[in-house]
């Protein structure tokens, strides 16, 4: 499968390395805003053709699909351009800045008959898939709890007065978009859309949120989500049921899953993982293309839409807006 890449950062490099393990991946093109940076990146991967004109790249007949890892605010525009040229799109999370963008992306995928998938790696990893298969064991579910709080390496610069991309609202960034989405997406894949949302957050001077929390109500359960780019947390995730509790080491990258039953016994459900964490999203995406499917059953359009609907409502409640909301 011939891929073009948008974005020349560390996450792109990790994706390429993981995708190469599928043995179905070939990097044939990459887009960079500057030729110098593009060529330096291309030299690491057998020198694919470097483009500084995105439309020229996606018009090429030398690629079948595009992986997008640009800033969040560029995702929709770039993905739609790719799909309008018949290219399949794997787009980094969060796939869109808001519901309007997501809807336009889904419509472009439908009208061009191409695959569009959000690159949410965790929901496709073996140890999150095993949760869904064993959820019945804990009885009626009463609570979902997930926390992803990680002090940003760019926050010190922010405190010194330098606003890097991670804390710039122009790029639809902040703790909810960058980290909270990792808590929200597995929740909607398991339990669907909540009935109501209550959100609070700490807004920074640049106009993005540094941290936040949500309580989400379902018919017979609730969900509690915490996320932060200005403090750390070491709490595991839990799905609490009447017969036992599923304990997941890291919601954003699950490597360990255990059930703690009410009688004190513990069942280890952990699945061995032999591949890098991003391997599974590449494998899923390539398989969809090869089998003629156009939508993942896990990282589906509806799940991506539900996730961004929740984030839109949370942002509304905490008073967080992006320039992308005004277009």
NUZA-780106 format. One record per residue (C-alpha): chain; residue number from 1; residue in three letters; x, y, z. Coordinates in steps of 0.2 Angstrom, whole numbers, plus 2048, in hexadecimal, padded with zeros to 3 digits. Layout:
BEGIN
node chaine A num NUM residu Ala px X py Y pz Z
...
This chain:
BEGIN
node chaine A num 1 residu Unk px 800 py 800 pz 800
node chaine A num 2 residu Unk px 808 py 810 pz 7FA
node chaine A num 3 residu Unk px 807 py 81E pz 807
node chaine A num 4 residu Unk px 80A py 831 pz 807
node chaine A num 5 residu Unk px 80D py 839 pz 818
node chaine A num 6 residu Unk px 808 py 84A pz 81E
node chaine A num 7 residu Unk px 813 py 850 pz 82D
node chaine A num 8 residu Unk px 825 py 84D pz 831
node chaine A num 9 residu Unk px 825 py 84B pz 844
node chaine A num 10 residu Unk px 829 py 83E pz 850
node chaine A num 11 residu Unk px 818 py 836 pz 84F
node chaine A num 12 residu Unk px 819 py 834 pz 83C
node chaine A num 13 residu Unk px 82A py 82C pz 83E
node chaine A num 14 residu Unk px 823 py 820 pz 84B
node chaine A num 15 residu Unk px 814 py 81C pz 840
node chaine A num 16 residu Unk px 81F py 818 pz 831
node chaine A num 17 residu Unk px 82A py 80D pz 83B
node chaine A num 18 residu Unk px 81A py 803 pz 842
node chaine A num 19 residu Unk px 812 py 803 pz 831
node chaine A num 20 residu Unk px 821 py 7FB pz 828
node chaine A num 21 residu Unk px 81F py 7EC pz 834
node chaine A num 22 residu Unk px 80F py 7E8 pz 82B
node chaine A num 23 residu Unk px 819 py 7E4 pz 81B
node chaine A num 24 residu Unk px 80A py 7EC pz 811
node chaine A num 25 residu Unk px 811 py 7FE pz 813
node chaine A num 26 residu Unk px 81B py 808 pz 807
node chaine A num 27 residu Unk px 81F py 81A pz 809
node chaine A num 28 residu Unk px 820 py 822 pz 7F8
node chaine A num 29 residu Unk px 81D py 835 pz 7FC
node chaine A num 30 residu Unk px 81D py 842 pz 80A
node chaine A num 31 residu Unk px 817 py 853 pz 80C
node chaine A num 32 residu Unk px 821 py 861 pz 815
node chaine A num 33 residu Unk px 81F py 873 pz 816
node chaine A num 34 residu Unk px 832 py 875 pz 812
node chaine A num 35 residu Unk px 83C py 86A pz 806
node chaine A num 36 residu Unk px 84B py 86A pz 812
node chaine A num 37 residu Unk px 841 py 863 pz 820
node chaine A num 38 residu Unk px 838 py 857 pz 815
node chaine A num 39 residu Unk px 848 py 850 pz 80D
node chaine A num 40 residu Unk px 850 py 84E pz 81E
node chaine A num 41 residu Unk px 841 py 844 pz 824
node chaine A num 42 residu Unk px 841 py 83A pz 813
node chaine A num 43 residu Unk px 853 py 835 pz 815
node chaine A num 44 residu Unk px 84E py 82A pz 824
node chaine A num 45 residu Unk px 842 py 820 pz 819
node chaine A num 46 residu Unk px 84A py 81C pz 809
node chaine A num 47 residu Unk px 846 py 82D pz 801
node chaine A num 48 residu Unk px 834 py 82E pz 7FC
node chaine A num 49 residu Unk px 830 py 83C pz 7F1
node chaine A num 50 residu Unk px 82E py 84C pz 7FA
node chaine A num 51 residu Unk px 821 py 859 pz 7F6
node chaine A num 52 residu Unk px 81E py 86B pz 7FD
node chaine A num 53 residu Unk px 80E py 86C pz 7F3
node chaine A num 54 residu Unk px 801 py 861 pz 7FB
node chaine A num 55 residu Unk px 7F5 py 861 pz 7ED
node chaine A num 56 residu Unk px 802 py 85B pz 7E1
node chaine A num 57 residu Unk px 806 py 84D pz 7ED
node chaine A num 58 residu Unk px 7F4 py 847 pz 7EF
node chaine A num 59 residu Unk px 7F2 py 848 pz 7DC
node chaine A num 60 residu Unk px 800 py 83C pz 7D9
node chaine A num 61 residu Unk px 7FC py 82A pz 7D3
node chaine A num 62 residu Unk px 80A py 824 pz 7DD
node chaine A num 63 residu Unk px 801 py 822 pz 7ED
node chaine A num 64 residu Unk px 7F1 py 81A pz 7F3
node chaine A num 65 residu Unk px 7EF py 821 pz 805
node chaine A num 66 residu Unk px 7F4 py 82F pz 810
node chaine A num 67 residu Unk px 7F9 py 830 pz 822
node chaine A num 68 residu Unk px 7F6 py 841 pz 82A
node chaine A num 69 residu Unk px 7FF py 846 pz 839
node chaine A num 70 residu Unk px 7FF py 859 pz 837
node chaine A num 71 residu Unk px 7F8 py 865 pz 845
node chaine A num 72 residu Unk px 7E6 py 861 pz 849
node chaine A num 73 residu Unk px 7DF py 871 pz 841
node chaine A num 74 residu Unk px 7E5 py 86B pz 830
node chaine A num 75 residu Unk px 7DE py 859 pz 831
node chaine A num 76 residu Unk px 7CD py 85D pz 829
node chaine A num 77 residu Unk px 7D3 py 867 pz 81A
node chaine A num 78 residu Unk px 7E1 py 85C pz 816
node chaine A num 79 residu Unk px 7D7 py 84C pz 818
node chaine A num 80 residu Unk px 7C9 py 852 pz 80D
node chaine A num 81 residu Unk px 7D6 py 857 pz 7FF
node chaine A num 82 residu Unk px 7DE py 846 pz 800
node chaine A num 83 residu Unk px 7CD py 83D pz 7FF
node chaine A num 84 residu Unk px 7C7 py 848 pz 7F0
node chaine A num 85 residu Unk px 7D6 py 842 pz 7E7
node chaine A num 86 residu Unk px 7D1 py 830 pz 7EB
node chaine A num 87 residu Unk px 7DD py 82D pz 7F8
node chaine A num 88 residu Unk px 7D9 py 823 pz 808
node chaine A num 89 residu Unk px 7DD py 82C pz 818
node chaine A num 90 residu Unk px 7E3 py 827 pz 829
node chaine A num 91 residu Unk px 7E3 py 837 pz 834
node chaine A num 92 residu Unk px 7EA py 839 pz 845
node chaine A num 93 residu Unk px 7DF py 83C pz 854
node chaine A num 94 residu Unk px 7D6 py 847 pz 857
node chaine A num 95 residu Unk px 7D0 py 845 pz 845
node chaine A num 96 residu Unk px 7C7 py 856 pz 844
node chaine A num 97 residu Unk px 7C6 py 866 pz 84E
node chaine A num 98 residu Unk px 7B3 py 865 pz 850
node chaine A num 99 residu Unk px 7A3 py 85C pz 84A
node chaine A num 100 residu Unk px 7A1 py 867 pz 83A
node chaine A num 101 residu Unk px 7B2 py 862 pz 834
node chaine A num 102 residu Unk px 7AF py 850 pz 838
node chaine A num 103 residu Unk px 79F py 84F pz 82F
node chaine A num 104 residu Unk px 7A7 py 857 pz 81F
node chaine A num 105 residu Unk px 7B5 py 84A pz 820
node chaine A num 106 residu Unk px 7A9 py 83B pz 822
node chaine A num 107 residu Unk px 79F py 842 pz 813
node chaine A num 108 residu Unk px 7AF py 843 pz 809
node chaine A num 109 residu Unk px 7B3 py 831 pz 80D
node chaine A num 110 residu Unk px 7A2 py 82C pz 807
node chaine A num 111 residu Unk px 7A1 py 836 pz 7F7
node chaine A num 112 residu Unk px 7B3 py 830 pz 7F2
node chaine A num 113 residu Unk px 7B1 py 81E pz 7F8
node chaine A num 114 residu Unk px 7C1 py 81E pz 802
node chaine A num 115 residu Unk px 7C6 py 818 pz 813
node chaine A num 116 residu Unk px 7C7 py 825 pz 821
node chaine A num 117 residu Unk px 7CD py 820 pz 832
node chaine A num 118 residu Unk px 7D2 py 829 pz 841
node chaine A num 119 residu Unk px 7E3 py 823 pz 847
node chaine A num 120 residu Unk px 7DE py 81F pz 859
node chaine A num 121 residu Unk px 7EB py 812 pz 85D
node chaine A num 122 residu Unk px 7E5 py 80C pz 86E
node chaine A num 123 residu Unk px 7D4 py 805 pz 868
node chaine A num 124 residu Unk px 7DC py 7FA pz 85C
node chaine A num 125 residu Unk px 7E9 py 7F3 pz 867
node chaine A num 126 residu Unk px 7E7 py 7E1 pz 86E
node chaine A num 127 residu Unk px 7E4 py 7E6 pz 880
node chaine A num 128 residu Unk px 7D6 py 7F2 pz 87C
node chaine A num 129 residu Unk px 7CE py 7E5 pz 870
node chaine A num 130 residu Unk px 7CE py 7D8 pz 87E
node chaine A num 131 residu Unk px 7C4 py 7E4 pz 88A
node chaine A num 132 residu Unk px 7B5 py 7E4 pz 87E
node chaine A num 133 residu Unk px 7B6 py 7D1 pz 87D
node chaine A num 134 residu Unk px 7B6 py 7CF pz 890
node chaine A num 135 residu Unk px 7AB py 7DD pz 896
node chaine A num 136 residu Unk px 79D py 7D1 pz 89A
node chaine A num 137 residu Unk px 7A7 py 7C9 pz 8A8
node chaine A num 138 residu Unk px 7A6 py 7D9 pz 8B3
node chaine A num 139 residu Unk px 793 py 7D9 pz 8B3
node chaine A num 140 residu Unk px 789 py 7E9 pz 8B1
node chaine A num 141 residu Unk px 795 py 7F7 pz 8AE
node chaine A num 142 residu Unk px 793 py 806 pz 8BA
node chaine A num 143 residu Unk px 7A2 py 811 pz 8B6
node chaine A num 144 residu Unk px 7B0 py 814 pz 8A9
node chaine A num 145 residu Unk px 7BF py 81E pz 8B0
node chaine A num 146 residu Unk px 7CD py 824 pz 8A5
node chaine A num 147 residu Unk px 7DB py 830 pz 8A8
node chaine A num 148 residu Unk px 7E9 py 836 pz 89D
node chaine A num 149 residu Unk px 7F3 py 844 pz 8A5
node chaine A num 150 residu Unk px 804 py 847 pz 89E
node chaine A num 151 residu Unk px 80F py 856 pz 8A2
node chaine A num 152 residu Unk px 813 py 85D pz 891
node chaine A num 153 residu Unk px 825 py 85F pz 88C
node chaine A num 154 residu Unk px 820 py 870 pz 884
node chaine A num 155 residu Unk px 818 py 877 pz 894
node chaine A num 156 residu Unk px 828 py 87E pz 89B
node chaine A num 157 residu Unk px 82A py 888 pz 88C
node chaine A num 158 residu Unk px 818 py 88E pz 88D
node chaine A num 159 residu Unk px 81B py 894 pz 89F
node chaine A num 160 residu Unk px 82B py 89D pz 899
node chaine A num 161 residu Unk px 820 py 8A6 pz 88C
node chaine A num 162 residu Unk px 823 py 89C pz 87C
node chaine A num 163 residu Unk px 812 py 895 pz 875
node chaine A num 164 residu Unk px 816 py 885 pz 86B
node chaine A num 165 residu Unk px 80A py 87C pz 860
node chaine A num 166 residu Unk px 804 py 871 pz 86E
node chaine A num 167 residu Unk px 7FD py 880 pz 878
node chaine A num 168 residu Unk px 7F7 py 88A pz 869
node chaine A num 169 residu Unk px 7E4 py 88A pz 865
node chaine A num 170 residu Unk px 7E7 py 88E pz 853
node chaine A num 171 residu Unk px 7EC py 87C pz 851
node chaine A num 172 residu Unk px 7DD py 875 pz 85B
node chaine A num 173 residu Unk px 7E8 py 86F pz 869
node chaine A num 174 residu Unk px 7E7 py 86D pz 87B
node chaine A num 175 residu Unk px 7E5 py 860 pz 888
node chaine A num 176 residu Unk px 7D3 py 85A pz 883
node chaine A num 177 residu Unk px 7D8 py 859 pz 871
node chaine A num 178 residu Unk px 7E9 py 851 pz 873
node chaine A num 179 residu Unk px 7E6 py 846 pz 882
node chaine A num 180 residu Unk px 7D4 py 846 pz 887
node chaine A num 181 residu Unk px 7D0 py 83E pz 877
node chaine A num 182 residu Unk px 7D9 py 82E pz 87C
node chaine A num 183 residu Unk px 7CD py 82C pz 88B
node chaine A num 184 residu Unk px 7BD py 830 pz 880
node chaine A num 185 residu Unk px 7C0 py 825 pz 871
node chaine A num 186 residu Unk px 7C1 py 814 pz 87A
node chaine A num 187 residu Unk px 7B2 py 819 pz 884
node chaine A num 188 residu Unk px 7A7 py 81C pz 875
node chaine A num 189 residu Unk px 7AD py 80C pz 86D
node chaine A num 190 residu Unk px 7A7 py 803 pz 87C
node chaine A num 191 residu Unk px 798 py 80C pz 882
node chaine A num 192 residu Unk px 792 py 818 pz 874
node chaine A num 193 residu Unk px 78D py 82A pz 877
node chaine A num 194 residu Unk px 789 py 830 pz 888
node chaine A num 195 residu Unk px 778 py 838 pz 88D
node chaine A num 196 residu Unk px 780 py 847 pz 895
node chaine A num 197 residu Unk px 791 py 84F pz 898
node chaine A num 198 residu Unk px 798 py 85B pz 8A5
node chaine A num 199 residu Unk px 7A9 py 862 pz 8A2
node chaine A num 200 residu Unk px 7B5 py 86D pz 8AB
node chaine A num 201 residu Unk px 7C6 py 873 pz 8A6
node chaine A num 202 residu Unk px 7D5 py 87F pz 8A9
node chaine A num 203 residu Unk px 7D8 py 88B pz 89B
node chaine A num 204 residu Unk px 7E9 py 892 pz 898
node chaine A num 205 residu Unk px 7EE py 8A3 pz 893
node chaine A num 206 residu Unk px 7F0 py 89E pz 881
node chaine A num 207 residu Unk px 7DE py 898 pz 87F
node chaine A num 208 residu Unk px 7E0 py 885 pz 880
node chaine A num 209 residu Unk px 7DC py 87A pz 88F
node chaine A num 210 residu Unk px 7EA py 874 pz 89A
node chaine A num 211 residu Unk px 7DF py 867 pz 8A3
node chaine A num 212 residu Unk px 7CE py 861 pz 8A5
node chaine A num 213 residu Unk px 7C1 py 855 pz 8AB
node chaine A num 214 residu Unk px 7B0 py 84E pz 8A6
node chaine A num 215 residu Unk px 7A2 py 844 pz 8AD
node chaine A num 216 residu Unk px 798 py 83B pz 8A0
node chaine A num 217 residu Unk px 787 py 833 pz 8A4
node chaine A num 218 residu Unk px 780 py 823 pz 89C
node chaine A num 219 residu Unk px 770 py 81A pz 8A0
node chaine A num 220 residu Unk px 777 py 80F pz 8AD
node chaine A num 221 residu Unk px 788 py 815 pz 8B0
node chaine A num 222 residu Unk px 794 py 824 pz 8AF
node chaine A num 223 residu Unk px 7A5 py 828 pz 8A8
node chaine A num 224 residu Unk px 7B2 py 833 pz 8B0
node chaine A num 225 residu Unk px 7C0 py 83A pz 8A5
node chaine A num 226 residu Unk px 7D0 py 844 pz 8AA
node chaine A num 227 residu Unk px 7DD py 84B pz 89F
node chaine A num 228 residu Unk px 7EB py 857 pz 8A1
node chaine A num 229 residu Unk px 7FB py 85E pz 898
node chaine A num 230 residu Unk px 800 py 868 pz 8A8
node chaine A num 231 residu Unk px 801 py 85A pz 8B4
node chaine A num 232 residu Unk px 805 py 847 pz 8B5
node chaine A num 233 residu Unk px 7FA py 839 pz 8BB
node chaine A num 234 residu Unk px 7FE py 827 pz 8BE
node chaine A num 235 residu Unk px 7ED py 81F pz 8C0
node chaine A num 236 residu Unk px 7E7 py 810 pz 8B6
node chaine A num 237 residu Unk px 7D7 py 810 pz 8AD
node chaine A num 238 residu Unk px 7C8 py 806 pz 8B4
node chaine A num 239 residu Unk px 7B8 py 7FF pz 8AD
node chaine A num 240 residu Unk px 7AE py 7FC pz 8BD
node chaine A num 241 residu Unk px 7A0 py 7EE pz 8BD
node chaine A num 242 residu Unk px 795 py 7E6 pz 8CA
node chaine A num 243 residu Unk px 79F py 7D6 pz 8C9
node chaine A num 244 residu Unk px 7B0 py 7DD pz 8C7
node chaine A num 245 residu Unk px 7BB py 7EB pz 8C0
node chaine A num 246 residu Unk px 7C6 py 7EB pz 8B1
node chaine A num 247 residu Unk px 7D6 py 7F4 pz 8B4
node chaine A num 248 residu Unk px 7E0 py 7FB pz 8A5
node chaine A num 249 residu Unk px 7F2 py 801 pz 8A8
node chaine A num 250 residu Unk px 7F1 py 80F pz 89B
node chaine A num 251 residu Unk px 7E2 py 814 pz 891
node chaine A num 252 residu Unk px 7EC py 81C pz 884
node chaine A num 253 residu Unk px 7F7 py 80D pz 881
node chaine A num 254 residu Unk px 7F1 py 7FE pz 88A
node chaine A num 255 residu Unk px 7FD py 7F0 pz 88E
node chaine A num 256 residu Unk px 7F5 py 7E8 pz 89D
node chaine A num 257 residu Unk px 7E3 py 7E3 pz 8A0
node chaine A num 258 residu Unk px 7DD py 7DA pz 8B0
node chaine A num 259 residu Unk px 7CC py 7D7 pz 8B8
node chaine A num 260 residu Unk px 7CB py 7D9 pz 8CB
node chaine A num 261 residu Unk px 7BC py 7CF pz 8D0
node chaine A num 262 residu Unk px 7B2 py 7D2 pz 8DF
node chaine A num 263 residu Unk px 7B7 py 7C2 pz 8E8
node chaine A num 264 residu Unk px 7C9 py 7C8 pz 8E7
node chaine A num 265 residu Unk px 7CF py 7BD pz 8D8
node chaine A num 266 residu Unk px 7D8 py 7C6 pz 8CA
node chaine A num 267 residu Unk px 7D7 py 7C0 pz 8B7
node chaine A num 268 residu Unk px 7E5 py 7C6 pz 8AC
node chaine A num 269 residu Unk px 7DF py 7CA pz 89B
node chaine A num 270 residu Unk px 7EF py 7D1 pz 894
node chaine A num 271 residu Unk px 7F2 py 7CD pz 882
node chaine A num 272 residu Unk px 804 py 7CC pz 87C
node chaine A num 273 residu Unk px 809 py 7DA pz 871
node chaine A num 274 residu Unk px 817 py 7D7 pz 864
node chaine A num 275 residu Unk px 815 py 7E6 pz 85A
node chaine A num 276 residu Unk px 817 py 7F9 pz 85D
node chaine A num 277 residu Unk px 807 py 801 pz 862
node chaine A num 278 residu Unk px 804 py 80A pz 852
node chaine A num 279 residu Unk px 806 py 7FA pz 848
node chaine A num 280 residu Unk px 7F4 py 7F6 pz 84B
node chaine A num 281 residu Unk px 7EC py 805 pz 844
node chaine A num 282 residu Unk px 7F7 py 804 pz 834
node chaine A num 283 residu Unk px 7F2 py 7F1 pz 833
node chaine A num 284 residu Unk px 7DF py 7F5 pz 835
node chaine A num 285 residu Unk px 7E0 py 804 pz 828
node chaine A num 286 residu Unk px 7E9 py 7FA pz 81B
node chaine A num 287 residu Unk px 7DE py 7EB pz 81D
node chaine A num 288 residu Unk px 7CE py 7F6 pz 81A
node chaine A num 289 residu Unk px 7D5 py 7FC pz 80A
node chaine A num 290 residu Unk px 7DA py 7EB pz 804
node chaine A num 291 residu Unk px 7CA py 7E2 pz 808
node chaine A num 292 residu Unk px 7BF py 7F0 pz 801
node chaine A num 293 residu Unk px 7B8 py 7F6 pz 811
node chaine A num 294 residu Unk px 7B6 py 809 pz 813
node chaine A num 295 residu Unk px 7B4 py 80A pz 826
node chaine A num 296 residu Unk px 7BC py 802 pz 836
node chaine A num 297 residu Unk px 7B0 py 7FA pz 841
node chaine A num 298 residu Unk px 7BA py 800 pz 850
node chaine A num 299 residu Unk px 7C1 py 811 pz 84B
node chaine A num 300 residu Unk px 7B1 py 814 pz 842
node chaine A num 301 residu Unk px 7AA py 825 pz 83B
node chaine A num 302 residu Unk px 79C py 824 pz 848
node chaine A num 303 residu Unk px 7A8 py 822 pz 856
node chaine A num 304 residu Unk px 7B3 py 830 pz 850
node chaine A num 305 residu Unk px 7A4 py 83B pz 84E
node chaine A num 306 residu Unk px 79E py 837 pz 860
node chaine A num 307 residu Unk px 7AF py 83A pz 867
node chaine A num 308 residu Unk px 7B0 py 84C pz 85F
node chaine A num 309 residu Unk px 79E py 84F pz 864
node chaine A num 310 residu Unk px 7A3 py 84C pz 876
node chaine A num 311 residu Unk px 7B2 py 857 pz 874
node chaine A num 312 residu Unk px 7A8 py 865 pz 86C
node chaine A num 313 residu Unk px 79C py 865 pz 87B
node chaine A num 314 residu Unk px 7AA py 865 pz 888
node chaine A num 315 residu Unk px 7B2 py 874 pz 87F
node chaine A num 316 residu Unk px 7A1 py 87D pz 87F
node chaine A num 317 residu Unk px 79F py 87B pz 892
node chaine A num 318 residu Unk px 7B1 py 880 pz 896
node chaine A num 319 residu Unk px 7B0 py 88F pz 889
node chaine A num 320 residu Unk px 7BE py 888 pz 87E
node chaine A num 321 residu Unk px 7BD py 88D pz 86C
node chaine A num 322 residu Unk px 7C9 py 88B pz 85D
node chaine A num 323 residu Unk px 7CB py 895 pz 84D
node chaine A num 324 residu Unk px 7C6 py 885 pz 844
node chaine A num 325 residu Unk px 7B5 py 887 pz 84C
node chaine A num 326 residu Unk px 7B2 py 898 pz 843
node chaine A num 327 residu Unk px 7B5 py 891 pz 831
